[in-house]
């Protein structure tokens, strides 16, 4: 009885309600019941996606009920619009290969099974509602209620039945195309075993990170001969670096290259401490003003340890980079001039204006500056690698974790400690897909750890990860148990791998469709409606 009741109202939904809506709202509004329903959001080949299409999909997912900040942070509007575009592209391809779905078919499932299909864009988190969305339009006796379905389509989605059915036709065609693409996916025995290995091969290591920036205070002033030799051997690299940074040397506002000597006196210093610091700064200012070598004075007396290593060098500064009092003094100076003592929250400064530039910087001058930076970076990287190699050699020879920890502590006492100080750390147990070292891109580290031969504890050389060098010792390794790789485990592994591979294959296919539509100039996307527009 209930099935006959549903079948009867299916006819009403597809035919009668369409006519009723057309009579009630008129021909033009029947194409979009929402105010502004025909607002153009995207055009995919010959099909237009309106604001009404977007709002209906957003409502099916119930995203509008989430806090506005959640909607923004999860990029839900973009995922919905991308889903509409992907759906349209897939449906277009489905029709080209001969798939066909009628309004009656999609409405039958809507009525009999309470299912609405919804597409979200590629990369949407699997926890978000997508695919088959269940809805219910039954009364207390379990019978299908036409009025509930009508109100949902008209008021909840603000669509006509014809528009709703057309959208679902595209959804079903898109789903069929996804299934067709996914059906081509095969998973080999080797892939299944490799995946099992990745999931069941675990390790624990102790490691040390060597960061080039840690050694910046140890860098001596660059010798002219060393820099000249470096430039001669790195012409291609320097040319590429200039092209990538050309914007930094054209149409410049005024910049001043400065050196400074800092005598520290923080804001919490006592009056006596400030007076003493000022007296020292005055004495140094007088010596510099009389012609004494400013760089040597800075190296010996400045309280800024980083710039002091380079003769107080601060490089070219734009206005606003330094504290206001520092800026006022610096940008009123001529080249070669020594300032009076300048007070900032850091203490008392004596400043030398080394050079001034504005507009376009000559190419040779720009390349010279870039060469100094690249040379410094290379020196620091080499210093970090040398320290890593030395520590690894000691560790391999003694195989004593306590001894290498003490060696690192002694080096830190000599060179100074900071957040970047190399220290011995230990990871928790990790697998091929884990991130054992927080904050570090670990693909290269994982490769090095799991590539160790049976019985090996150390890598043959430090592992380069980004700009850092890492050394490690394998503490424990739990290798996959072949005996535990039963038929049941094999098939469950295959099923998981097949599901993931299918999704990757479909996603890649969709990206290719979008790329082709873009190349054909057949995909146009306007701005998404704002939260206020959707409220």
Secondary structure, 3 states (H helix, E strand, C coil): CHHHHHHHHHHHHHHHHHHHHHHHHHHHHCCCCCCCCCCEEEEECCEEEEHHHHHHHHHHCCHHHCCHHHHHHCCHHHHHHHHHHHHHHHHHHHHHCCCCCCHHHHHHHHHHHCEEEECCCCCCCCCCCCEEEECCCECCCCCECHHHHHHHHHHHCCCCHHHHHHHHHHHHHHHHHHHHHHCCCCCCHHHHHHHHHHHHCEEEEEEEEEEHHHHHHHCCCCCHHHHHHHHHHCHHHHHHHHHHHHHHHCCEEEEEEEEEEEEECCCCCCHHHHHHHHHHHHHHHHHHHCCCCHHHHHHHHCCCHHHHCCCCEEEEEECCCCCHHHHHHHCCCCCCCECCCEEECCEEEEEEEEEEEEECCCHHHHHHHHHHHHHHHHHHHHHHHHHHHHHHHHHHHHCCHHHHHHHHHHHHHHHCCCCCCCCCEECCCECCCCCCCCCCCCHHHHHHHHCCCCCCCECCCCEEECCEEEEEEEEEEECCCHHHCCHHHHHHHHHHHHHHHHHHHHHHHHHHHHHHHHHCCCEEECCCCCHHHHC
